[in-house]
Amino acid sequence: MFDKICLILVIIGALNWGLVGLFEFDLVAWAFGGATAIISRIIYTVIALAGIWCISLLFRDRAVATD
């Protein structure tokens, strides 16, 4: 479950960066009062940590345990 939450956060981050790249529009900054607002910085940090966690997905076995 934690992996899925992290993956969702990374996707949200990627979409935000896509908006920045295509339209110079930062959705997180817009929604939470600017890029330097404390809540925006927390969201950026949580998404970055989720991205770091998702690196581990690259190195895991793909075998699914069946009980």
N, C-alpha and C positions, 0 to 999 in steps of 0.2 A: 504494500500500500504506500509506504514511504517513497519507493522508487517512482510510482505513478504520480504522486504529488510533486516530486522534484521535476519530473519530466514535464508536467503541466506548467510549472513555473518557468522552466527553461523555454518552453514554447511561447509563453506570454512575453518573456524577455526578447525572444527572437522577433516576434511580431512588433514589439515596441521599437526595436532597432530597425526593422524594415520601414516603419513609419518615419523614423528619424532620417533614414537614408533616402527615401523617396520623396517625402513631403516636408522635411525639416520640422516635424511635429512629434514632440515627446509626450506620449499619452500619460505616462506616470506623472511627469512634472505638471501637466495640465490638470490632471485629476486631483492632485494632492498639494497644490500651491507652490509649484516651482521645484526646480531640480535641487535646490539647496535646503528645502524644507525638511525637517527631521523625519517626517513620515515617508517622504520620497526616498531619502537616503536609506531608511530601514528597508524599504521595498527593494531598492537596488541591491542592497547587501544580501537580503534573503534570496533573491534571484541568482546572485553570483554564487552563493553557497550551494544552491540547488544545482547550478551548472558544474561546480566542482564535484559534487556528489555523483552527478550523471557520468562523469569520466569513468567511475568504477563500473558502470554498465558495459563499457567496452571490453572489460577484462574478465567478465563473469562467464561461467559455463552456461550454455543455453538449455541444458537438460532441465526438464520439469519434473519435480518429485511427485510421485503418485502415492497416496496413502491408502 
